[in-house]
């Protein structure tokens, strides 16, 4: 599964994806920051600022 999360009021966002684990099923495989601002933030934005849609 893949999901895109845009940050409200910004051009930045996150790309989240899962991977299959034989023992645990689908688990978070990674989170990638996608942004146009410099520099990249030290931490991810608060979840209440994200608009998440499944890709």
N, CA, C, O and CB atoms as a CASP TS submission, in Angstrom:
PFRMAT TS
TARGET T0000
AUTHOR 0000-0000-0000
METHOD Language model
MODEL 1
PARENT N/A
ATOM      1  N   UNK     1       0.842  -1.165   0.000  1.00  0.00           N
ATOM      2  CA  UNK     1       0.000   0.000   0.000  1.00  0.00           C
ATOM      3  C   UNK     1       0.893   1.235   0.000  1.00  0.00           C
ATOM      4  O   UNK     1       1.961   1.248   0.612  1.00  0.00           O
ATOM      5  CB  UNK     1      -0.961  -0.006   1.212  1.00  0.00           C
ATOM      6  N   UNK     2       0.448   2.245  -0.679  1.00  0.00           N
ATOM      7  CA  UNK     2       1.148   3.520  -0.709  1.00  0.00           C
ATOM      8  C   UNK     2       0.167   4.612  -0.348  1.00  0.00           C
ATOM      9  O   UNK     2      -1.028   4.506  -0.624  1.00  0.00           O
ATOM     10  CB  UNK     2       1.788   3.784  -2.096  1.00  0.00           C
ATOM     11  N   UNK     3       0.675   5.656   0.268  1.00  0.00           N
ATOM     12  CA  UNK     3      -0.154   6.803   0.609  1.00  0.00           C
ATOM     13  C   UNK     3       0.670   8.068   0.445  1.00  0.00           C
ATOM     14  O   UNK     3       1.870   8.082   0.718  1.00  0.00           O
ATOM     15  CB  UNK     3      -0.708   6.687   2.054  1.00  0.00           C
ATOM     16  N   UNK     4       0.022   9.118  -0.001  1.00  0.00           N
ATOM     17  CA  UNK     4       0.635  10.429  -0.094  1.00  0.00           C
ATOM     18  C   UNK     4       0.010  11.309   0.975  1.00  0.00           C
ATOM     19  O   UNK     4      -1.199  11.253   1.201  1.00  0.00           O
ATOM     20  CB  UNK     4       0.457  11.047  -1.516  1.00  0.00           C
ATOM     21  N   UNK     5       0.811  12.105   1.622  1.00  0.00           N
ATOM     22  CA  UNK     5       0.309  13.015   2.648  1.00  0.00           C
ATOM     23  C   UNK     5       0.836  14.405   2.338  1.00  0.00           C
ATOM     24  O   UNK     5       2.039  14.650   2.430  1.00  0.00           O
ATOM     25  CB  UNK     5       0.733  12.556   4.085  1.00  0.00           C
ATOM     26  N   UNK     6      -0.052  15.311   1.974  1.00  0.00           N
ATOM     27  CA  UNK     6       0.364  16.687   1.747  1.00  0.00           C
ATOM     28  C   UNK     6       0.227  17.459   3.055  1.00  0.00           C
ATOM     29  O   UNK     6      -0.638  17.167   3.880  1.00  0.00           O
ATOM     30  CB  UNK     6      -0.476  17.350   0.614  1.00  0.00           C
ATOM     31  N   UNK     7       1.095  18.446   3.224  1.00  0.00           N
ATOM     32  CA  UNK     7       1.063  19.285   4.413  1.00  0.00           C
ATOM     33  C   UNK     7       0.194  20.487   4.102  1.00  0.00           C
ATOM     34  O   UNK     7       0.485  21.239   3.171  1.00  0.00           O
ATOM     35  CB  UNK     7       2.500  19.719   4.854  1.00  0.00           C
ATOM     36  N   UNK     8      -0.869  20.678   4.868  1.00  0.00           N
ATOM     37  CA  UNK     8      -1.786  21.795   4.619  1.00  0.00           C
ATOM     38  C   UNK     8      -1.029  23.125   4.652  1.00  0.00           C
ATOM     39  O   UNK     8      -0.221  23.369   5.547  1.00  0.00           O
ATOM     40  CB  UNK     8      -2.929  21.803   5.664  1.00  0.00           C
ATOM     41  N   UNK     9      -1.300  23.972   3.670  1.00  0.00           N
ATOM     42  CA  UNK     9      -0.666  25.283   3.596  1.00  0.00           C
ATOM     43  C   UNK     9       0.765  25.263   3.102  1.00  0.00           C
ATOM     44  O   UNK     9       1.504  26.225   3.312  1.00  0.00           O
ATOM     45  CB  UNK     9      -0.702  25.918   4.923  1.00  0.00           C
ATOM     46  N   UNK    10       1.171  24.180   2.445  1.00  0.00           N
ATOM     47  CA  UNK    10       2.552  24.033   1.998  1.00  0.00           C
ATOM     48  C   UNK    10       2.583  23.219   0.710  1.00  0.00           C
ATOM     49  O   UNK    10       1.608  22.555   0.358  1.00  0.00           O
ATOM     50  CB  UNK    10       3.420  23.361   3.092  1.00  0.00           C
ATOM     51  N   UNK    11       3.700  23.278   0.023  1.00  0.00           N
ATOM     52  CA  UNK    11       3.910  22.431  -1.148  1.00  0.00           C
ATOM     53  C   UNK    11       4.617  21.132  -0.772  1.00  0.00           C
ATOM     54  O   UNK    11       4.873  20.291  -1.634  1.00  0.00           O
ATOM     55  CB  UNK    11       4.717  23.180  -2.206  1.00  0.00           C
ATOM     56  N   UNK    12       4.929  20.970   0.492  1.00  0.00           N
ATOM     57  CA  UNK    12       5.658  19.801   0.973  1.00  0.00           C
ATOM     58  C   UNK    12       4.699  18.653   1.258  1.00  0.00           C
ATOM     59  O   UNK    12       3.486  18.841   1.351  1.00  0.00           O
ATOM     60  CB  UNK    12       6.463  20.149   2.234  1.00  0.00           C
ATOM     61  N   UNK    13       5.268  17.464   1.393  1.00  0.00           N
ATOM     62  CA  UNK    13       4.446  16.312   1.715  1.00  0.00           C
ATOM     63  C   UNK    13       5.293  15.114   2.090  1.00  0.00           C
ATOM     64  O   UNK    13       6.518  15.193   2.177  1.00  0.00           O
ATOM     65  CB  UNK    13       3.548  15.966   0.553  1.00  0.00           C
ATOM     66  N   UNK    14       4.612  14.009   2.309  1.00  0.00           N
ATOM     67  CA  UNK    14       5.250  12.758   2.686  1.00  0.00           C
ATOM     68  C   UNK    14       4.766  11.660   1.765  1.00  0.00           C
ATOM     69  O   UNK    14       3.627  11.682   1.300  1.00  0.00           O
ATOM     70  CB  UNK    14       4.963  12.405   4.158  1.00  0.00           C
ATOM     71  N   UNK    15       5.630  10.706   1.507  1.00  0.00           N
ATOM     72  CA  UNK    15       5.278   9.502   0.755  1.00  0.00           C
ATOM     73  C   UNK    15       5.502   8.352   1.724  1.00  0.00           C
ATOM     74  O   UNK    15       6.617   8.144   2.201  1.00  0.00           O
ATOM     75  CB  UNK    15       6.142   9.338  -0.589  1.00  0.00           C
ATOM     76  N   UNK    16       4.435   7.599   2.018  1.00  0.00           N
ATOM     77  CA  UNK    16       4.504   6.483   2.957  1.00  0.00           C
ATOM     78  C   UNK    16       4.214   5.200   2.208  1.00  0.00           C
ATOM     79  O   UNK    16       3.386   5.181   1.298  1.00  0.00           O
ATOM     80  CB  UNK    16       3.511   6.672   4.134  1.00  0.00           C
ATOM     81  N   UNK    17       4.892   4.123   2.587  1.00  0.00           N
ATOM     82  CA  UNK    17       4.619   2.851   1.932  1.00  0.00           C
ATOM     83  C   UNK    17       4.809   1.699   2.909  1.00  0.00           C
ATOM     84  O   UNK    17       5.547   1.803   3.888  1.00  0.00           O
ATOM     85  CB  UNK    17       5.526   2.668   0.708  1.00  0.00           C
ATOM     86  N   UNK    18       4.125   0.605   2.617  1.00  0.00           N
ATOM     87  CA  UNK    18       4.230  -0.594   3.440  1.00  0.00           C
ATOM     88  C   UNK    18       4.943  -1.688   2.664  1.00  0.00           C
ATOM     89  O   UNK    18       5.012  -1.662   1.435  1.00  0.00           O
ATOM     90  CB  UNK    18       2.838  -1.073   3.896  1.00  0.00           C
ATOM     91  N   UNK    19       5.466  -2.642   3.404  1.00  0.00           N
ATOM     92  CA  UNK    19       6.077  -3.831   2.818  1.00  0.00           C
ATOM     93  C   UNK    19       5.487  -5.048   3.518  1.00  0.00           C
ATOM     94  O   UNK    19       5.050  -4.963   4.666  1.00  0.00           O
ATOM     95  CB  UNK    19       7.644  -3.801   2.948  1.00  0.00           C
ATOM     96  N   UNK    20       5.478  -6.157   2.832  1.00  0.00           N
ATOM     97  CA  UNK    20       4.959  -7.385   3.410  1.00  0.00           C
ATOM     98  C   UNK    20       5.996  -8.089   4.264  1.00  0.00           C
ATOM     99  O   UNK    20       7.114  -8.338   3.811  1.00  0.00           O
ATOM    100  CB  UNK    20       4.479  -8.310   2.320  1.00  0.00           C
ATOM    101  N   UNK    21       5.639  -8.407   5.481  1.00  0.00           N
ATOM    102  CA  UNK    21       6.494  -9.167   6.383  1.00  0.00           C
ATOM    103  C   UNK    21       5.817 -10.515   6.599  1.00  0.00           C
ATOM    104  O   UNK    21       4.652 -10.552   6.996  1.00  0.00           O
ATOM    105  CB  UNK    21       6.734  -8.406   7.750  1.00  0.00           C
ATOM    106  N   UNK    22       6.508 -11.616   6.350  1.00  0.00           N
ATOM    107  CA  UNK    22       5.876 -12.929   6.454  1.00  0.00           C
ATOM    108  C   UNK    22       5.260 -13.218   7.832  1.00  0.00           C
ATOM    109  O   UNK    22       4.292 -13.971   7.933  1.00  0.00           O
ATOM    110  CB  UNK    22       6.888 -13.988   6.133  1.00  0.00           C
ATOM    111  N   UNK    23       5.814 -12.628   8.872  1.00  0.00           N
ATOM    112  CA  UNK    23       5.308 -12.918  10.212  1.00  0.00           C
ATOM    113  C   UNK    23       4.323 -11.886  10.727  1.00  0.00           C
ATOM    114  O   UNK    23       3.467 -12.208  11.551  1.00  0.00           O
ATOM    115  CB  UNK    23       6.446 -13.024  11.166  1.00  0.00           C
ATOM    116  N   UNK    24       4.430 -10.641  10.253  1.00  0.00           N
ATOM    117  CA  UNK    24       3.569  -9.571  10.777  1.00  0.00           C
ATOM    118  C   UNK    24       2.592  -9.000   9.760  1.00  0.00           C
ATOM    119  O   UNK    24       1.774  -8.149  10.109  1.00  0.00           O
ATOM    120  CB  UNK    24       4.416  -8.465  11.302  1.00  0.00           C
ATOM    121  N   UNK    25       2.658  -9.444   8.523  1.00  0.00           N
ATOM    122  CA  UNK    25       1.787  -8.895   7.489  1.00  0.00           C
ATOM    123  C   UNK    25       2.339  -7.585   6.961  1.00  0.00           C
ATOM    124  O   UNK    25       3.555  -7.407   6.892  1.00  0.00           O
ATOM    125  CB  UNK    25       0.373  -8.692   8.029  1.00  0.00           C
ATOM    126  N   UNK    26       1.461  -6.667   6.588  1.00  0.00           N
ATOM    127  CA  UNK    26       1.878  -5.370   6.061  1.00  0.00           C
ATOM    128  C   UNK    26       2.384  -4.488   7.196  1.00  0.00           C
ATOM    129  O   UNK    26       1.687  -4.279   8.189  1.00  0.00           O
ATOM    130  CB  UNK    26       0.711  -4.679   5.316  1.00  0.00           C
ATOM    131  N   UNK    27       3.596  -3.975   7.042  1.00  0.00           N
ATOM    132  CA  UNK    27       4.191  -3.079   8.038  1.00  0.00           C
ATOM    133  C   UNK    27       4.736  -1.849   7.318  1.00  0.00           C
ATOM    134  O   UNK    27       4.971  -1.872   6.110  1.00  0.00           O
ATOM    135  CB  UNK    27       5.324  -3.801   8.850  1.00  0.00           C
ATOM    136  N   UNK    28       4.930  -0.790   8.070  1.00  0.00           N
ATOM    137  CA  UNK    28       5.477   0.432   7.493  1.00  0.00           C
ATOM    138  C   UNK    28       6.864   0.152   6.946  1.00  0.00           C
ATOM    139  O   UNK    28       7.745  -0.305   7.673  1.00  0.00           O
ATOM    140  CB  UNK    28       5.522   1.570   8.538  1.00  0.00           C
ATOM    141  N   UNK    29       7.056   0.428   5.658  1.00  0.00           N
ATOM    142  CA  UNK    29       8.343   0.191   5.019  1.00  0.00           C
ATOM    143  C   UNK    29       9.209   1.430   5.013  1.00  0.00           C
ATOM    144  O   UNK    29      10.436   1.333   5.059  1.00  0.00           O
ATOM    145  CB  UNK    29       8.143  -0.295   3.610  1.00  0.00           C
ATOM    146  N   UNK    30       8.583   2.596   4.957  1.00  0.00           N
ATOM    147  CA  UNK    30       9.371   3.818   4.946  1.00  0.00           C
ATOM    148  C   UNK    30       8.515   5.047   4.797  1.00  0.00           C
ATOM    149  O   UNK    30       7.353   4.987   4.397  1.00  0.00           O
ATOM    150  CB  UNK    30      10.380   3.774   3.847  1.00  0.00           C
ATOM    151  N   UNK    31       9.121   6.158   5.130  1.00  0.00           N
ATOM    152  CA  UNK    31       8.513   7.478   4.984  1.00  0.00           C
ATOM    153  C   UNK    31       9.545   8.351   4.298  1.00  0.00           C
ATOM    154  O   UNK    31      10.692   8.434   4.738  1.00  0.00           O
ATOM    155  CB  UNK    31       8.064   8.087   6.376  1.00  0.00           C
ATOM    156  N   UNK    32       9.140   8.998   3.225  1.00  0.00           N
ATOM    157  CA  UNK    32      10.057   9.885   2.504  1.00  0.00           C
ATOM    158  C   UNK    32       9.486  11.295   2.500  1.00  0.00           C
ATOM    159  O   UNK    32       8.298  11.494   2.243  1.00  0.00           O
ATOM    160  CB  UNK    32      10.297   9.384   1.049  1.00  0.00           C
ATOM    161  N   UNK    33      10.331  12.260   2.783  1.00  0.00           N
ATOM    162  CA  UNK    33       9.941  13.670   2.757  1.00  0.00           C
ATOM    163  C   UNK    33      10.044  14.179   1.328  1.00  0.00           C
ATOM    164  O   UNK    33      11.034  13.925   0.642  1.00  0.00           O
ATOM    165  CB  UNK    33      10.830  14.522   3.715  1.00  0.00           C
ATOM    166  N   UNK    34       9.029  14.892   0.887  1.00  0.00           N
ATOM    167  CA  UNK    34       9.019  15.512  -0.433  1.00  0.00           C
ATOM    168  C   UNK    34       8.741  16.991  -0.205  1.00  0.00           C
ATOM    169  O   UNK    34       7.625  17.378   0.142  1.00  0.00           O
ATOM    170  CB  UNK    34       7.945  14.849  -1.397  1.00  0.00           C
ATOM    171  N   UNK    35       9.762  17.809  -0.404  1.00  0.00           N
ATOM    172  CA  UNK    35       9.573  19.227  -0.121  1.00  0.00           C
ATOM    173  C   UNK    35      10.325  20.115  -1.080  1.00  0.00           C
ATOM    174  O   UNK    35      11.256  19.686  -1.762  1.00  0.00           O
ATOM    175  CB  UNK    35       9.997  19.534   1.278  1.00  0.00           C
ATOM    176  N   UNK    36       9.903  21.355  -1.114  1.00  0.00           N
ATOM    177  CA  UNK    36      10.529  22.351  -1.974  1.00  0.00           C
ATOM    178  C   UNK    36      11.243  23.406  -1.143  1.00  0.00           C
ATOM    179  O   UNK    36      11.866  24.320  -1.684  1.00  0.00           O
ATOM    180  CB  UNK    36       9.487  23.007  -2.883  1.00  0.00           C
ATOM    181  N   UNK    37      11.147  23.274   0.165  1.00  0.00           N
ATOM    182  CA  UNK    37      11.775  24.246   1.049  1.00  0.00           C
ATOM    183  C   UNK    37      13.182  23.792   1.393  1.00  0.00           C
ATOM    184  O   UNK    37      13.475  22.597   1.386  1.00  0.00           O
ATOM    185  CB  UNK    37      10.941  24.444   2.328  1.00  0.00           C
ATOM    186  N   UNK    38      14.038  24.731   1.689  1.00  0.00           N
ATOM    187  CA  UNK    38      15.399  24.418   2.123  1.00  0.00           C
ATOM    188  C   UNK    38      15.590  24.943   3.518  1.00  0.00           C
ATOM    189  O   UNK    38      15.115  26.046   3.787  1.00  0.00           O
ATOM    190  CB  UNK    38      16.456  25.015   1.163  1.00  0.00           C
ATOM    191  N   UNK    39      16.209  24.290   4.387  1.00  0.00           N
ATOM    192  CA  UNK    39      16.577  22.875   4.337  1.00  0.00           C
ATOM    193  C   UNK    39      15.405  21.993   4.732  1.00  0.00           C
ATOM    194  O   UNK    39      14.345  22.490   5.110  1.00  0.00           O
ATOM    195  CB  UNK    39      17.770  22.599   5.250  1.00  0.00           C
ATOM    196  N   UNK    40      15.597  20.689   4.644  1.00  0.00           N
ATOM    197  CA  UNK    40      14.563  19.761   5.084  1.00  0.00           C
ATOM    198  C   UNK    40      14.341  19.936   6.584  1.00  0.00           C
ATOM    199  O   UNK    40      15.270  20.288   7.311  1.00  0.00           O
ATOM    200  CB  UNK    40      14.950  18.292   4.748  1.00  0.00           C
ATOM    201  N   UNK    41      13.125  19.694   7.047  1.00  0.00           N
ATOM    202  CA  UNK    41      12.838  19.886   8.476  1.00  0.00           C
ATOM    203  C   UNK    41      13.543  18.835   9.342  1.00  0.00           C
ATOM    204  O   UNK    41      13.892  17.754   8.868  1.00  0.00           O
ATOM    205  CB  UNK    41      11.321  19.831   8.722  1.00  0.00           C
ATOM    206  N   UNK    42      13.740  19.171  10.597  1.00  0.00           N
ATOM    207  CA  UNK    42      14.358  18.237  11.550  1.00  0.00           C
ATOM    208  C   UNK    42      13.382  17.157  12.006  1.00  0.00           C
ATOM    209  O   UNK    42      13.801  16.088  12.452  1.00  0.00           O
ATOM    210  CB  UNK    42      14.886  18.996  12.764  1.00  0.00           C
ATOM    211  N   UNK    43      12.085  17.431  11.897  1.00  0.00           N
ATOM    212  CA  UNK    43      11.072  16.448  12.277  1.00  0.00           C
ATOM    213  C   UNK    43       9.865  16.575  11.355  1.00  0.00           C
ATOM    214  O   UNK    43       9.653  17.609  10.722  1.00  0.00           O
ATOM    215  CB  UNK    43      10.649  16.632  13.757  1.00  0.00           C
ATOM    216  N   UNK    44       9.083  15.507  11.293  1.00  0.00           N
ATOM    217  CA  UNK    44       7.892  15.516  10.447  1.00  0.00           C
ATOM    218  C   UNK    44       6.834  16.439  11.039  1.00  0.00           C
ATOM    219  O   UNK    44       6.816  16.668  12.248  1.00  0.00           O
ATOM    220  CB  UNK    44       7.328  14.090  10.280  1.00  0.00           C
ATOM    221  N   UNK    45       5.956  16.968  10.194  1.00  0.00           N
ATOM    222  CA  UNK    45       4.899  17.845  10.693  1.00  0.00           C
ATOM    223  C   UNK    45       3.895  17.064  11.544  1.00  0.00           C
ATOM    224  O   UNK    45       3.808  15.838  11.470  1.00  0.00           O
ATOM    225  CB  UNK    45       4.180  18.534   9.524  1.00  0.00           C
ATOM    226  N   UNK    46       3.164  17.790  12.328  1.00  0.00           N
ATOM    227  CA  UNK    46       2.128  17.207  13.176  1.00  0.00           C
ATOM    228  C   UNK    46       1.080  16.500  12.312  1.00  0.00           C
ATOM    229  O   UNK    46       0.715  17.018  11.257  1.00  0.00           O
ATOM    230  CB  UNK    46       1.464  18.298  14.054  1.00  0.00           C
ATOM    231  N   UNK    47       0.591  15.335  12.730  1.00  0.00           N
ATOM    232  CA  UNK    47      -0.406  14.605  11.929  1.00  0.00           C
ATOM    233  C   UNK    47      -1.662  15.408  11.620  1.00  0.00           C
ATOM    234  O   UNK    47      -2.297  15.173  10.592  1.00  0.00           O
ATOM    235  CB  UNK    47      -0.799  13.350  12.642  1.00  0.00           C
ATOM    236  N   UNK    48      -2.037  16.351  12.484  1.00  0.00           N
ATOM    237  CA  UNK    48      -3.244  17.140  12.202  1.00  0.00           C
ATOM    238  C   UNK    48      -3.046  18.121  11.047  1.00  0.00           C
ATOM    239  O   UNK    48      -4.019  18.714  10.580  1.00  0.00           O
ATOM    240  CB  UNK    48      -3.667  17.902  13.447  1.00  0.00           C
ATOM    241  N   UNK    49      -1.815  18.307  10.576  1.00  0.00           N
ATOM    242  CA  UNK    49      -1.543  19.154   9.422  1.00  0.00           C
ATOM    243  C   UNK    49      -1.510  18.389   8.106  1.00  0.00           C
ATOM    244  O   UNK    49      -1.336  18.987   7.044  1.00  0.00           O
ATOM    245  CB  UNK    49      -0.242  19.861   9.615  1.00  0.00           C
ATOM    246  N   UNK    50      -1.678  17.060   8.168  1.00  0.00           N
ATOM    247  CA  UNK    50      -1.559  16.228   6.975  1.00  0.00           C
ATOM    248  C   UNK    50      -2.907  15.919   6.355  1.00  0.00           C
ATOM    249  O   UNK    50      -3.890  15.658   7.048  1.00  0.00           O
ATOM    250  CB  UNK    50      -0.849  14.941   7.308  1.00  0.00           C
ATOM    251  N   UNK    51      -2.928  15.956   5.047  1.00  0.00           N
ATOM    252  CA  UNK    51      -4.083  15.488   4.265  1.00  0.00           C
ATOM    253  C   UNK    51      -3.605  14.226   3.565  1.00  0.00           C
ATOM    254  O   UNK    51      -2.791  14.291   2.644  1.00  0.00           O
ATOM    255  CB  UNK    51      -4.613  16.594   3.219  1.00  0.00           C
ATOM    256  N   UNK    52      -4.118  13.064   4.007  1.00  0.00           N
ATOM    257  CA  UNK    52      -3.621  11.767   3.528  1.00  0.00           C
ATOM    258  C   UNK    52      -4.569  11.190   2.497  1.00  0.00           C
ATOM    259  O   UNK    52      -5.783  11.157   2.703  1.00  0.00           O
ATOM    260  CB  UNK    52      -3.445  10.780   4.698  1.00  0.00           C
ATOM    261  N   UNK    53      -4.006  10.729   1.375  1.00  0.00           N
ATOM    262  CA  UNK    53      -4.810  10.016   0.370  1.00  0.00           C
ATOM    263  C   UNK    53      -4.030   8.791  -0.074  1.00  0.00           C
ATOM    264  O   UNK    53      -2.812   8.844  -0.243  1.00  0.00           O
ATOM    265  CB  UNK    53      -5.154  10.939  -0.860  1.00  0.00           C
ATOM    266  N   UNK    54      -4.731   7.708  -0.257  1.00  0.00           N
ATOM    267  CA  UNK    54      -4.097   6.456  -0.647  1.00  0.00           C
ATOM    268  C   UNK    54      -3.833   6.461  -2.141  1.00  0.00           C
ATOM    269  O   UNK    54      -4.690   6.850  -2.935  1.00  0.00           O
ATOM    270  CB  UNK    54      -4.972   5.249  -0.255  1.00  0.00           C
ATOM    271  N   UNK    55      -2.637   6.026  -2.514  1.00  0.00           N
ATOM    272  CA  UNK    55      -2.228   6.034  -3.915  1.00  0.00           C
ATOM    273  C   UNK    55      -2.508   4.694  -4.559  1.00  0.00           C
ATOM    274  O   UNK    55      -2.229   4.508  -5.743  1.00  0.00           O
ATOM    275  CB  UNK    55      -0.747   6.380  -4.045  1.00  0.00           C
TER
END
